[in-house]
Amino acid sequence: LEATRMLIQLLVAVSLLLALTIFAPLYFRAGAVRGANWPAVLGYFACLGLGYIMIEIGLIQRLILLLGKPVYSLALSLSAMLFASGAGSYVGDRLERERLYRQLPRIIGAVALLLVVYALFLPDLIQALLGAPFALRAAAAVTVVAVPAFLMGMPFPCAIRALGEKDRGEMIPWVWAINGAMSVLASVGSIILAIQFGYTVVFLVGTACYLGASVLFRVWAARPAPAA
């Protein structure tokens, strides 16, 4: 009970700090970012920030059982996720202009579908591998993390590029801020969700965030920017 109370207090404190440092300045400077479908743009990056951290924390927690110690899960999961996401960002940033607007919602949809599969079947896979040698379990953990992380690395840089191509570069600092703010909020909120409802719910909420991002991208970036 004390731990839960402290988490709730931390969530309130983080929310207040974000309101003061991100949302209040955004409200008073909203004229700098207003444009066609600007709430959808901010919502898209907010969904990415929430979803990424929720999935990351869910994977780390799930893989503790597979790897035996929290430090192993943290080290392998974070390393694999950051490396694979970086590779995905590199590949996604090189999508051709015409393919970017057509493929990105599909990529985000693929992420959501894969995460649903994980939510349903990852516990069974972990149980099946518990008796395997550590090297095999470590390789399985890296693979489990790297596959979705590669796809999860694409939506952010691709959308930043889309903003620039649509001559909405003034929004880029704000979407960076919103994405980072939601990541901080998710780091606390996901633990509270897990305590109350379990890590499967955390996975499903993260999945819903990616589904929301796919819809929001279609709203504000469905049509390619006109050729220069």
PyMOL CGO cylinders between C-alpha atoms (Angstrom):
from pymol import cmd
from pymol.cgo import CYLINDER

trace = [
    CYLINDER, 0.00, 0.00, 0.00, 2.83, 2.38, 0.81, 0.3, 1, 1, 1, 1, 1, 1,
    CYLINDER, 2.83, 2.38, 0.81, 4.52, 1.66, -2.52, 0.3, 1, 1, 1, 1, 1, 1,
    CYLINDER, 4.52, 1.66, -2.52, 1.28, 2.24, -4.40, 0.3, 1, 1, 1, 1, 1, 1,
    CYLINDER, 1.28, 2.24, -4.40, 0.69, 5.50, -2.52, 0.3, 1, 1, 1, 1, 1, 1,
    CYLINDER, 0.69, 5.50, -2.52, 4.17, 6.70, -3.39, 0.3, 1, 1, 1, 1, 1, 1,
    CYLINDER, 4.17, 6.70, -3.39, 3.65, 5.84, -7.06, 0.3, 1, 1, 1, 1, 1, 1,
    CYLINDER, 3.65, 5.84, -7.06, 0.39, 7.79, -7.14, 0.3, 1, 1, 1, 1, 1, 1,
    CYLINDER, 0.39, 7.79, -7.14, 2.08, 10.77, -5.49, 0.3, 1, 1, 1, 1, 1, 1,
    CYLINDER, 2.08, 10.77, -5.49, 4.87, 10.53, -8.05, 0.3, 1, 1, 1, 1, 1, 1,
    CYLINDER, 4.87, 10.53, -8.05, 2.35, 10.42, -10.88, 0.3, 1, 1, 1, 1, 1, 1,
    CYLINDER, 2.35, 10.42, -10.88, 0.65, 13.55, -9.55, 0.3, 1, 1, 1, 1, 1, 1,
    CYLINDER, 0.65, 13.55, -9.55, 4.01, 15.32, -9.18, 0.3, 1, 1, 1, 1, 1, 1,
    CYLINDER, 4.01, 15.32, -9.18, 5.08, 14.37, -12.70, 0.3, 1, 1, 1, 1, 1, 1,
    CYLINDER, 5.08, 14.37, -12.70, 1.72, 15.51, -14.10, 0.3, 1, 1, 1, 1, 1, 1,
    CYLINDER, 1.72, 15.51, -14.10, 2.03, 18.88, -12.39, 0.3, 1, 1, 1, 1, 1, 1,
    CYLINDER, 2.03, 18.88, -12.39, 5.59, 19.35, -13.63, 0.3, 1, 1, 1, 1, 1, 1,
    CYLINDER, 5.59, 19.35, -13.63, 4.56, 18.48, -17.18, 0.3, 1, 1, 1, 1, 1, 1,
    CYLINDER, 4.56, 18.48, -17.18, 1.62, 20.86, -16.96, 0.3, 1, 1, 1, 1, 1, 1,
    CYLINDER, 1.62, 20.86, -16.96, 3.92, 23.69, -15.88, 0.3, 1, 1, 1, 1, 1, 1,
    CYLINDER, 3.92, 23.69, -15.88, 6.84, 23.01, -18.21, 0.3, 1, 1, 1, 1, 1, 1,
    CYLINDER, 6.84, 23.01, -18.21, 5.13, 21.66, -21.35, 0.3, 1, 1, 1, 1, 1, 1,
    CYLINDER, 5.13, 21.66, -21.35, 1.38, 22.18, -21.50, 0.3, 1, 1, 1, 1, 1, 1,
    CYLINDER, 1.38, 22.18, -21.50, 1.16, 25.69, -20.06, 0.3, 1, 1, 1, 1, 1, 1,
    CYLINDER, 1.16, 25.69, -20.06, 3.80, 27.06, -22.46, 0.3, 1, 1, 1, 1, 1, 1,
    CYLINDER, 3.80, 27.06, -22.46, 2.11, 25.18, -25.30, 0.3, 1, 1, 1, 1, 1, 1,
    CYLINDER, 2.11, 25.18, -25.30, -1.23, 26.78, -24.43, 0.3, 1, 1, 1, 1, 1, 1,
    CYLINDER, -1.23, 26.78, -24.43, 0.15, 30.30, -24.34, 0.3, 1, 1, 1, 1, 1, 1,
    CYLINDER, 0.15, 30.30, -24.34, 2.22, 29.78, -27.49, 0.3, 1, 1, 1, 1, 1, 1,
    CYLINDER, 2.22, 29.78, -27.49, -0.41, 27.78, -29.34, 0.3, 1, 1, 1, 1, 1, 1,
    CYLINDER, -0.41, 27.78, -29.34, -0.41, 30.32, -32.15, 0.3, 1, 1, 1, 1, 1, 1,
    CYLINDER, -0.41, 30.32, -32.15, 3.04, 29.11, -33.13, 0.3, 1, 1, 1, 1, 1, 1,
    CYLINDER, 3.04, 29.11, -33.13, 1.79, 25.59, -33.84, 0.3, 1, 1, 1, 1, 1, 1,
    CYLINDER, 1.79, 25.59, -33.84, -1.79, 26.08, -34.96, 0.3, 1, 1, 1, 1, 1, 1,
    CYLINDER, -1.79, 26.08, -34.96, -2.42, 24.79, -38.43, 0.3, 1, 1, 1, 1, 1, 1,
    CYLINDER, -2.42, 24.79, -38.43, -4.38, 22.11, -40.19, 0.3, 1, 1, 1, 1, 1, 1,
    CYLINDER, -4.38, 22.11, -40.19, -5.15, 19.27, -37.75, 0.3, 1, 1, 1, 1, 1, 1,
    CYLINDER, -5.15, 19.27, -37.75, -2.58, 20.44, -35.21, 0.3, 1, 1, 1, 1, 1, 1,
    CYLINDER, -2.58, 20.44, -35.21, -4.21, 18.53, -32.30, 0.3, 1, 1, 1, 1, 1, 1,
    CYLINDER, -4.21, 18.53, -32.30, -3.84, 15.35, -34.37, 0.3, 1, 1, 1, 1, 1, 1,
    CYLINDER, -3.84, 15.35, -34.37, -0.14, 16.07, -34.86, 0.3, 1, 1, 1, 1, 1, 1,
    CYLINDER, -0.14, 16.07, -34.86, 0.44, 16.52, -31.13, 0.3, 1, 1, 1, 1, 1, 1,
    CYLINDER, 0.44, 16.52, -31.13, -1.75, 13.51, -30.34, 0.3, 1, 1, 1, 1, 1, 1,
    CYLINDER, -1.75, 13.51, -30.34, 0.27, 11.34, -32.72, 0.3, 1, 1, 1, 1, 1, 1,
    CYLINDER, 0.27, 11.34, -32.72, 3.55, 12.10, -30.96, 0.3, 1, 1, 1, 1, 1, 1,
    CYLINDER, 3.55, 12.10, -30.96, 1.92, 11.77, -27.54, 0.3, 1, 1, 1, 1, 1, 1,
    CYLINDER, 1.92, 11.77, -27.54, 0.70, 8.28, -28.46, 0.3, 1, 1, 1, 1, 1, 1,
    CYLINDER, 0.70, 8.28, -28.46, 4.20, 7.29, -29.56, 0.3, 1, 1, 1, 1, 1, 1,
    CYLINDER, 4.20, 7.29, -29.56, 5.72, 8.49, -26.29, 0.3, 1, 1, 1, 1, 1, 1,
    CYLINDER, 5.72, 8.49, -26.29, 3.15, 6.66, -24.18, 0.3, 1, 1, 1, 1, 1, 1,
    CYLINDER, 3.15, 6.66, -24.18, 3.16, 3.47, -26.23, 0.3, 1, 1, 1, 1, 1, 1,
    CYLINDER, 3.16, 3.47, -26.23, 6.92, 3.04, -26.54, 0.3, 1, 1, 1, 1, 1, 1,
    CYLINDER, 6.92, 3.04, -26.54, 7.64, 3.27, -22.82, 0.3, 1, 1, 1, 1, 1, 1,
    CYLINDER, 7.64, 3.27, -22.82, 4.70, 1.07, -21.86, 0.3, 1, 1, 1, 1, 1, 1,
    CYLINDER, 4.70, 1.07, -21.86, 5.87, -1.67, -24.20, 0.3, 1, 1, 1, 1, 1, 1,
    CYLINDER, 5.87, -1.67, -24.20, 9.47, -1.28, -23.05, 0.3, 1, 1, 1, 1, 1, 1,
    CYLINDER, 9.47, -1.28, -23.05, 8.57, -1.62, -19.37, 0.3, 1, 1, 1, 1, 1, 1,
    CYLINDER, 8.57, -1.62, -19.37, 6.23, -4.51, -20.11, 0.3, 1, 1, 1, 1, 1, 1,
    CYLINDER, 6.23, -4.51, -20.11, 8.94, -6.41, -21.97, 0.3, 1, 1, 1, 1, 1, 1,
    CYLINDER, 8.94, -6.41, -21.97, 11.55, -5.81, -19.28, 0.3, 1, 1, 1, 1, 1, 1,
    CYLINDER, 11.55, -5.81, -19.28, 9.21, -7.11, -16.60, 0.3, 1, 1, 1, 1, 1, 1,
    CYLINDER, 9.21, -7.11, -16.60, 8.10, -10.13, -18.62, 0.3, 1, 1, 1, 1, 1, 1,
    CYLINDER, 8.10, -10.13, -18.62, 11.66, -11.18, -19.41, 0.3, 1, 1, 1, 1, 1, 1,
    CYLINDER, 11.66, -11.18, -19.41, 12.78, -11.16, -15.77, 0.3, 1, 1, 1, 1, 1, 1,
    CYLINDER, 12.78, -11.16, -15.77, 11.19, -14.62, -15.42, 0.3, 1, 1, 1, 1, 1, 1,
    CYLINDER, 11.19, -14.62, -15.42, 12.91, -15.87, -18.57, 0.3, 1, 1, 1, 1, 1, 1,
    CYLINDER, 12.91, -15.87, -18.57, 16.38, -14.57, -17.68, 0.3, 1, 1, 1, 1, 1, 1,
    CYLINDER, 16.38, -14.57, -17.68, 16.26, -15.19, -13.93, 0.3, 1, 1, 1, 1, 1, 1,
    CYLINDER, 16.26, -15.19, -13.93, 17.47, -11.81, -12.64, 0.3, 1, 1, 1, 1, 1, 1,
    CYLINDER, 17.47, -11.81, -12.64, 16.14, -8.26, -13.11, 0.3, 1, 1, 1, 1, 1, 1,
    CYLINDER, 16.14, -8.26, -13.11, 19.60, -6.94, -14.00, 0.3, 1, 1, 1, 1, 1, 1,
    CYLINDER, 19.60, -6.94, -14.00, 19.86, -9.39, -16.93, 0.3, 1, 1, 1, 1, 1, 1,
    CYLINDER, 19.86, -9.39, -16.93, 16.43, -8.42, -18.21, 0.3, 1, 1, 1, 1, 1, 1,
    CYLINDER, 16.43, -8.42, -18.21, 17.16, -4.72, -17.89, 0.3, 1, 1, 1, 1, 1, 1,
    CYLINDER, 17.16, -4.72, -17.89, 20.53, -4.91, -19.61, 0.3, 1, 1, 1, 1, 1, 1,
    CYLINDER, 20.53, -4.91, -19.61, 19.49, -7.17, -22.49, 0.3, 1, 1, 1, 1, 1, 1,
    CYLINDER, 19.49, -7.17, -22.49, 16.07, -5.61, -23.06, 0.3, 1, 1, 1, 1, 1, 1,
    CYLINDER, 16.07, -5.61, -23.06, 17.27, -2.00, -23.05, 0.3, 1, 1, 1, 1, 1, 1,
    CYLINDER, 17.27, -2.00, -23.05, 20.30, -2.75, -25.22, 0.3, 1, 1, 1, 1, 1, 1,
    CYLINDER, 20.30, -2.75, -25.22, 18.29, -4.71, -27.77, 0.3, 1, 1, 1, 1, 1, 1,
    CYLINDER, 18.29, -4.71, -27.77, 15.45, -2.20, -27.81, 0.3, 1, 1, 1, 1, 1, 1,
    CYLINDER, 15.45, -2.20, -27.81, 17.65, 0.85, -28.28, 0.3, 1, 1, 1, 1, 1, 1,
    CYLINDER, 17.65, 0.85, -28.28, 19.83, -0.80, -30.93, 0.3, 1, 1, 1, 1, 1, 1,
    CYLINDER, 19.83, -0.80, -30.93, 16.85, -2.20, -32.88, 0.3, 1, 1, 1, 1, 1, 1,
    CYLINDER, 16.85, -2.20, -32.88, 14.90, 1.06, -32.61, 0.3, 1, 1, 1, 1, 1, 1,
    CYLINDER, 14.90, 1.06, -32.61, 17.93, 2.96, -33.88, 0.3, 1, 1, 1, 1, 1, 1,
    CYLINDER, 17.93, 2.96, -33.88, 18.20, 0.60, -36.84, 0.3, 1, 1, 1, 1, 1, 1,
    CYLINDER, 18.20, 0.60, -36.84, 14.50, 1.03, -37.53, 0.3, 1, 1, 1, 1, 1, 1,
    CYLINDER, 14.50, 1.03, -37.53, 14.86, 4.81, -37.40, 0.3, 1, 1, 1, 1, 1, 1,
    CYLINDER, 14.86, 4.81, -37.40, 17.75, 4.62, -39.87, 0.3, 1, 1, 1, 1, 1, 1,
    CYLINDER, 17.75, 4.62, -39.87, 15.76, 2.49, -42.31, 0.3, 1, 1, 1, 1, 1, 1,
    CYLINDER, 15.76, 2.49, -42.31, 12.51, 4.43, -41.89, 0.3, 1, 1, 1, 1, 1, 1,
    CYLINDER, 12.51, 4.43, -41.89, 14.17, 7.78, -42.49, 0.3, 1, 1, 1, 1, 1, 1,
    CYLINDER, 14.17, 7.78, -42.49, 15.19, 6.55, -45.93, 0.3, 1, 1, 1, 1, 1, 1,
    CYLINDER, 15.19, 6.55, -45.93, 11.72, 5.66, -47.15, 0.3, 1, 1, 1, 1, 1, 1,
    CYLINDER, 11.72, 5.66, -47.15, 10.95, 7.37, -50.42, 0.3, 1, 1, 1, 1, 1, 1,
    CYLINDER, 10.95, 7.37, -50.42, 8.61, 10.32, -50.14, 0.3, 1, 1, 1, 1, 1, 1,
    CYLINDER, 8.61, 10.32, -50.14, 5.67, 8.62, -51.87, 0.3, 1, 1, 1, 1, 1, 1,
    CYLINDER, 5.67, 8.62, -51.87, 6.10, 5.44, -49.85, 0.3, 1, 1, 1, 1, 1, 1,
    CYLINDER, 6.10, 5.44, -49.85, 6.39, 7.30, -46.54, 0.3, 1, 1, 1, 1, 1, 1,
    CYLINDER, 6.39, 7.30, -46.54, 2.76, 8.42, -46.40, 0.3, 1, 1, 1, 1, 1, 1,
    CYLINDER, 2.76, 8.42, -46.40, 1.45, 5.12, -47.69, 0.3, 1, 1, 1, 1, 1, 1,
    CYLINDER, 1.45, 5.12, -47.69, 3.59, 2.72, -45.67, 0.3, 1, 1, 1, 1, 1, 1,
    CYLINDER, 3.59, 2.72, -45.67, 3.90, 4.37, -42.27, 0.3, 1, 1, 1, 1, 1, 1,
    CYLINDER, 3.90, 4.37, -42.27, 0.29, 3.72, -41.11, 0.3, 1, 1, 1, 1, 1, 1,
    CYLINDER, 0.29, 3.72, -41.11, 0.78, 0.09, -42.18, 0.3, 1, 1, 1, 1, 1, 1,
    CYLINDER, 0.78, 0.09, -42.18, 4.02, -0.16, -40.24, 0.3, 1, 1, 1, 1, 1, 1,
    CYLINDER, 4.02, -0.16, -40.24, 2.35, 1.22, -37.12, 0.3, 1, 1, 1, 1, 1, 1,
    CYLINDER, 2.35, 1.22, -37.12, -0.55, -1.19, -37.65, 0.3, 1, 1, 1, 1, 1, 1,
    CYLINDER, -0.55, -1.19, -37.65, 1.94, -4.06, -37.90, 0.3, 1, 1, 1, 1, 1, 1,
    CYLINDER, 1.94, -4.06, -37.90, 3.46, -2.96, -34.60, 0.3, 1, 1, 1, 1, 1, 1,
    CYLINDER, 3.46, -2.96, -34.60, 0.04, -3.02, -32.95, 0.3, 1, 1, 1, 1, 1, 1,
    CYLINDER, 0.04, -3.02, -32.95, -0.78, -6.47, -34.37, 0.3, 1, 1, 1, 1, 1, 1,
    CYLINDER, -0.78, -6.47, -34.37, 2.56, -7.88, -33.22, 0.3, 1, 1, 1, 1, 1, 1,
    CYLINDER, 2.56, -7.88, -33.22, 2.06, -6.45, -29.74, 0.3, 1, 1, 1, 1, 1, 1,
    CYLINDER, 2.06, -6.45, -29.74, -1.36, -8.10, -29.48, 0.3, 1, 1, 1, 1, 1, 1,
    CYLINDER, -1.36, -8.10, -29.48, 0.30, -11.41, -30.33, 0.3, 1, 1, 1, 1, 1, 1,
    CYLINDER, 0.30, -11.41, -30.33, 2.90, -10.73, -27.64, 0.3, 1, 1, 1, 1, 1, 1,
    CYLINDER, 2.90, -10.73, -27.64, 0.25, -9.89, -25.07, 0.3, 1, 1, 1, 1, 1, 1,
    CYLINDER, 0.25, -9.89, -25.07, -1.53, -13.18, -25.74, 0.3, 1, 1, 1, 1, 1, 1,
    CYLINDER, -1.53, -13.18, -25.74, 1.32, -15.64, -26.31, 0.3, 1, 1, 1, 1, 1, 1,
    CYLINDER, 1.32, -15.64, -26.31, 4.55, -14.25, -24.80, 0.3, 1, 1, 1, 1, 1, 1,
    CYLINDER, 4.55, -14.25, -24.80, 3.85, -15.72, -21.31, 0.3, 1, 1, 1, 1, 1, 1,
    CYLINDER, 3.85, -15.72, -21.31, 3.44, -19.19, -22.86, 0.3, 1, 1, 1, 1, 1, 1,
    CYLINDER, 3.44, -19.19, -22.86, 6.67, -18.80, -24.85, 0.3, 1, 1, 1, 1, 1, 1,
    CYLINDER, 6.67, -18.80, -24.85, 8.55, -17.81, -21.72, 0.3, 1, 1, 1, 1, 1, 1,
    CYLINDER, 8.55, -17.81, -21.72, 7.20, -20.82, -19.85, 0.3, 1, 1, 1, 1, 1, 1,
    CYLINDER, 7.20, -20.82, -19.85, 8.29, -23.12, -22.67, 0.3, 1, 1, 1, 1, 1, 1,
    CYLINDER, 8.29, -23.12, -22.67, 11.86, -21.75, -22.59, 0.3, 1, 1, 1, 1, 1, 1,
    CYLINDER, 11.86, -21.75, -22.59, 12.43, -21.80, -18.84, 0.3, 1, 1, 1, 1, 1, 1,
    CYLINDER, 12.43, -21.80, -18.84, 14.36, -25.06, -18.94, 0.3, 1, 1, 1, 1, 1, 1,
    CYLINDER, 14.36, -25.06, -18.94, 16.64, -24.02, -21.81, 0.3, 1, 1, 1, 1, 1, 1,
    CYLINDER, 16.64, -24.02, -21.81, 20.32, -23.05, -21.39, 0.3, 1, 1, 1, 1, 1, 1,
    CYLINDER, 20.32, -23.05, -21.39, 20.93, -19.43, -20.49, 0.3, 1, 1, 1, 1, 1, 1,
    CYLINDER, 20.93, -19.43, -20.49, 22.53, -18.60, -23.84, 0.3, 1, 1, 1, 1, 1, 1,
    CYLINDER, 22.53, -18.60, -23.84, 19.40, -19.76, -25.67, 0.3, 1, 1, 1, 1, 1, 1,
    CYLINDER, 19.40, -19.76, -25.67, 17.15, -17.85, -23.29, 0.3, 1, 1, 1, 1, 1, 1,
    CYLINDER, 17.15, -17.85, -23.29, 19.23, -14.70, -23.73, 0.3, 1, 1, 1, 1, 1, 1,
    CYLINDER, 19.23, -14.70, -23.73, 19.11, -15.03, -27.51, 0.3, 1, 1, 1, 1, 1, 1,
    CYLINDER, 19.11, -15.03, -27.51, 15.34, -15.53, -27.36, 0.3, 1, 1, 1, 1, 1, 1,
    CYLINDER, 15.34, -15.53, -27.36, 14.96, -12.44, -25.15, 0.3, 1, 1, 1, 1, 1, 1,
    CYLINDER, 14.96, -12.44, -25.15, 16.98, -10.29, -27.56, 0.3, 1, 1, 1, 1, 1, 1,
    CYLINDER, 16.98, -10.29, -27.56, 14.92, -11.54, -30.51, 0.3, 1, 1, 1, 1, 1, 1,
    CYLINDER, 14.92, -11.54, -30.51, 11.62, -10.99, -28.70, 0.3, 1, 1, 1, 1, 1, 1,
    CYLINDER, 11.62, -10.99, -28.70, 12.59, -7.39, -27.97, 0.3, 1, 1, 1, 1, 1, 1,
    CYLINDER, 12.59, -7.39, -27.97, 14.34, -6.54, -31.24, 0.3, 1, 1, 1, 1, 1, 1,
    CYLINDER, 14.34, -6.54, -31.24, 11.55, -7.52, -33.65, 0.3, 1, 1, 1, 1, 1, 1,
    CYLINDER, 11.55, -7.52, -33.65, 8.90, -5.04, -32.45, 0.3, 1, 1, 1, 1, 1, 1,
    CYLINDER, 8.90, -5.04, -32.45, 11.55, -2.46, -31.47, 0.3, 1, 1, 1, 1, 1, 1,
    CYLINDER, 11.55, -2.46, -31.47, 12.81, -2.29, -35.07, 0.3, 1, 1, 1, 1, 1, 1,
    CYLINDER, 12.81, -2.29, -35.07, 9.33, -1.34, -36.27, 0.3, 1, 1, 1, 1, 1, 1,
    CYLINDER, 9.33, -1.34, -36.27, 8.73, 0.96, -33.27, 0.3, 1, 1, 1, 1, 1, 1,
    CYLINDER, 8.73, 0.96, -33.27, 11.80, 2.96, -34.23, 0.3, 1, 1, 1, 1, 1, 1,
    CYLINDER, 11.80, 2.96, -34.23, 10.29, 4.07, -37.54, 0.3, 1, 1, 1, 1, 1, 1,
    CYLINDER, 10.29, 4.07, -37.54, 7.21, 6.20, -36.71, 0.3, 1, 1, 1, 1, 1, 1,
    CYLINDER, 7.21, 6.20, -36.71, 8.97, 9.06, -34.91, 0.3, 1, 1, 1, 1, 1, 1,
    CYLINDER, 8.97, 9.06, -34.91, 11.66, 10.05, -37.46, 0.3, 1, 1, 1, 1, 1, 1,
    CYLINDER, 11.66, 10.05, -37.46, 9.30, 9.45, -40.36, 0.3, 1, 1, 1, 1, 1, 1,
    CYLINDER, 9.30, 9.45, -40.36, 6.73, 11.80, -38.87, 0.3, 1, 1, 1, 1, 1, 1,
    CYLINDER, 6.73, 11.80, -38.87, 9.38, 14.44, -38.12, 0.3, 1, 1, 1, 1, 1, 1,
    CYLINDER, 9.38, 14.44, -38.12, 10.37, 14.26, -41.76, 0.3, 1, 1, 1, 1, 1, 1,
    CYLINDER, 10.37, 14.26, -41.76, 6.72, 14.53, -42.84, 0.3, 1, 1, 1, 1, 1, 1,
    CYLINDER, 6.72, 14.53, -42.84, 6.34, 17.72, -40.78, 0.3, 1, 1, 1, 1, 1, 1,
    CYLINDER, 6.34, 17.72, -40.78, 9.34, 19.24, -42.50, 0.3, 1, 1, 1, 1, 1, 1,
    CYLINDER, 9.34, 19.24, -42.50, 8.05, 18.31, -45.94, 0.3, 1, 1, 1, 1, 1, 1,
    CYLINDER, 8.05, 18.31, -45.94, 4.71, 19.91, -45.14, 0.3, 1, 1, 1, 1, 1, 1,
    CYLINDER, 4.71, 19.91, -45.14, 6.42, 23.18, -44.14, 0.3, 1, 1, 1, 1, 1, 1,
    CYLINDER, 6.42, 23.18, -44.14, 5.40, 22.75, -40.51, 0.3, 1, 1, 1, 1, 1, 1,
    CYLINDER, 5.40, 22.75, -40.51, 8.87, 22.81, -39.05, 0.3, 1, 1, 1, 1, 1, 1,
    CYLINDER, 8.87, 22.81, -39.05, 7.75, 25.21, -36.31, 0.3, 1, 1, 1, 1, 1, 1,
    CYLINDER, 7.75, 25.21, -36.31, 5.95, 22.27, -34.69, 0.3, 1, 1, 1, 1, 1, 1,
    CYLINDER, 5.95, 22.27, -34.69, 9.02, 20.06, -34.43, 0.3, 1, 1, 1, 1, 1, 1,
    CYLINDER, 9.02, 20.06, -34.43, 10.29, 21.42, -31.05, 0.3, 1, 1, 1, 1, 1, 1,
    CYLINDER, 10.29, 21.42, -31.05, 6.79, 21.05, -29.61, 0.3, 1, 1, 1, 1, 1, 1,
    CYLINDER, 6.79, 21.05, -29.61, 6.29, 17.47, -30.79, 0.3, 1, 1, 1, 1, 1, 1,
    CYLINDER, 6.29, 17.47, -30.79, 9.69, 16.54, -29.35, 0.3, 1, 1, 1, 1, 1, 1,
    CYLINDER, 9.69, 16.54, -29.35, 8.56, 18.02, -26.04, 0.3, 1, 1, 1, 1, 1, 1,
    CYLINDER, 8.56, 18.02, -26.04, 5.18, 16.27, -26.09, 0.3, 1, 1, 1, 1, 1, 1,
    CYLINDER, 5.18, 16.27, -26.09, 6.78, 12.93, -26.95, 0.3, 1, 1, 1, 1, 1, 1,
    CYLINDER, 6.78, 12.93, -26.95, 9.31, 13.24, -24.14, 0.3, 1, 1, 1, 1, 1, 1,
    CYLINDER, 9.31, 13.24, -24.14, 6.68, 14.39, -21.66, 0.3, 1, 1, 1, 1, 1, 1,
    CYLINDER, 6.68, 14.39, -21.66, 4.44, 11.41, -22.40, 0.3, 1, 1, 1, 1, 1, 1,
    CYLINDER, 4.44, 11.41, -22.40, 7.40, 9.07, -22.06, 0.3, 1, 1, 1, 1, 1, 1,
    CYLINDER, 7.40, 9.07, -22.06, 8.02, 10.36, -18.54, 0.3, 1, 1, 1, 1, 1, 1,
    CYLINDER, 8.02, 10.36, -18.54, 4.34, 10.07, -17.68, 0.3, 1, 1, 1, 1, 1, 1,
    CYLINDER, 4.34, 10.07, -17.68, 4.18, 6.52, -19.06, 0.3, 1, 1, 1, 1, 1, 1,
    CYLINDER, 4.18, 6.52, -19.06, 7.17, 5.40, -17.00, 0.3, 1, 1, 1, 1, 1, 1,
    CYLINDER, 7.17, 5.40, -17.00, 5.15, 5.98, -13.84, 0.3, 1, 1, 1, 1, 1, 1,
    CYLINDER, 5.15, 5.98, -13.84, 1.66, 5.26, -15.15, 0.3, 1, 1, 1, 1, 1, 1,
    CYLINDER, 1.66, 5.26, -15.15, 2.60, 1.87, -16.58, 0.3, 1, 1, 1, 1, 1, 1,
    CYLINDER, 2.60, 1.87, -16.58, 3.82, 0.64, -13.18, 0.3, 1, 1, 1, 1, 1, 1,
    CYLINDER, 3.82, 0.64, -13.18, 0.55, 1.73, -11.55, 0.3, 1, 1, 1, 1, 1, 1,
    CYLINDER, 0.55, 1.73, -11.55, -1.41, -0.02, -14.30, 0.3, 1, 1, 1, 1, 1, 1,
    CYLINDER, -1.41, -0.02, -14.30, 0.64, -3.18, -13.87, 0.3, 1, 1, 1, 1, 1, 1,
    CYLINDER, 0.64, -3.18, -13.87, 0.09, -3.26, -10.11, 0.3, 1, 1, 1, 1, 1, 1,
    CYLINDER, 0.09, -3.26, -10.11, -3.65, -2.83, -10.49, 0.3, 1, 1, 1, 1, 1, 1,
    CYLINDER, -3.65, -2.83, -10.49, -4.36, -4.86, -13.63, 0.3, 1, 1, 1, 1, 1, 1,
    CYLINDER, -4.36, -4.86, -13.63, -1.23, -6.77, -14.70, 0.3, 1, 1, 1, 1, 1, 1,
    CYLINDER, -1.23, -6.77, -14.70, 1.32, -6.41, -17.47, 0.3, 1, 1, 1, 1, 1, 1,
    CYLINDER, 1.32, -6.41, -17.47, -1.02, -7.80, -20.11, 0.3, 1, 1, 1, 1, 1, 1,
    CYLINDER, -1.02, -7.80, -20.11, -3.15, -4.69, -19.67, 0.3, 1, 1, 1, 1, 1, 1,
    CYLINDER, -3.15, -4.69, -19.67, -0.03, -2.52, -19.93, 0.3, 1, 1, 1, 1, 1, 1,
    CYLINDER, -0.03, -2.52, -19.93, 0.77, -4.23, -23.23, 0.3, 1, 1, 1, 1, 1, 1,
    CYLINDER, 0.77, -4.23, -23.23, -2.76, -3.71, -24.50, 0.3, 1, 1, 1, 1, 1, 1,
    CYLINDER, -2.76, -3.71, -24.50, -2.79, -0.04, -23.53, 0.3, 1, 1, 1, 1, 1, 1,
    CYLINDER, -2.79, -0.04, -23.53, 0.54, 0.41, -25.32, 0.3, 1, 1, 1, 1, 1, 1,
    CYLINDER, 0.54, 0.41, -25.32, -0.96, -1.36, -28.33, 0.3, 1, 1, 1, 1, 1, 1,
    CYLINDER, -0.96, -1.36, -28.33, -3.95, 0.99, -28.26, 0.3, 1, 1, 1, 1, 1, 1,
    CYLINDER, -3.95, 0.99, -28.26, -1.53, 3.94, -28.29, 0.3, 1, 1, 1, 1, 1, 1,
    CYLINDER, -1.53, 3.94, -28.29, 0.03, 2.67, -31.51, 0.3, 1, 1, 1, 1, 1, 1,
    CYLINDER, 0.03, 2.67, -31.51, -3.36, 2.09, -33.07, 0.3, 1, 1, 1, 1, 1, 1,
    CYLINDER, -3.36, 2.09, -33.07, -4.28, 5.65, -32.14, 0.3, 1, 1, 1, 1, 1, 1,
    CYLINDER, -4.28, 5.65, -32.14, -1.05, 6.91, -33.68, 0.3, 1, 1, 1, 1, 1, 1,
    CYLINDER, -1.05, 6.91, -33.68, -1.84, 5.10, -36.93, 0.3, 1, 1, 1, 1, 1, 1,
    CYLINDER, -1.84, 5.10, -36.93, -5.25, 6.77, -37.13, 0.3, 1, 1, 1, 1, 1, 1,
    CYLINDER, -5.25, 6.77, -37.13, -3.90, 10.21, -36.22, 0.3, 1, 1, 1, 1, 1, 1,
    CYLINDER, -3.90, 10.21, -36.22, -1.14, 10.02, -38.84, 0.3, 1, 1, 1, 1, 1, 1,
    CYLINDER, -1.14, 10.02, -38.84, -3.76, 9.37, -41.50, 0.3, 1, 1, 1, 1, 1, 1,
    CYLINDER, -3.76, 9.37, -41.50, -5.64, 12.45, -40.28, 0.3, 1, 1, 1, 1, 1, 1,
    CYLINDER, -5.64, 12.45, -40.28, -2.80, 14.96, -40.58, 0.3, 1, 1, 1, 1, 1, 1,
    CYLINDER, -2.80, 14.96, -40.58, -0.45, 13.43, -43.14, 0.3, 1, 1, 1, 1, 1, 1,
    CYLINDER, -0.45, 13.43, -43.14, -2.61, 11.34, -45.43, 0.3, 1, 1, 1, 1, 1, 1,
    CYLINDER, -2.61, 11.34, -45.43, -1.67, 13.28, -48.55, 0.3, 1, 1, 1, 1, 1, 1,
    CYLINDER, -1.67, 13.28, -48.55, 1.93, 13.77, -49.64, 0.3, 1, 1, 1, 1, 1, 1,
    CYLINDER, 1.93, 13.77, -49.64, 3.27, 17.29, -49.68, 0.3, 1, 1, 1, 1, 1, 1,
    CYLINDER, 3.27, 17.29, -49.68, 3.26, 18.82, -53.16, 0.3, 1, 1, 1, 1, 1, 1,
    CYLINDER, 3.26, 18.82, -53.16, 6.45, 18.32, -55.16, 0.3, 1, 1, 1, 1, 1, 1,
    CYLINDER, 6.45, 18.32, -55.16, 8.84, 21.27, -55.07, 0.3, 1, 1, 1, 1, 1, 1,
]
cmd.load_cgo(trace, "trace")
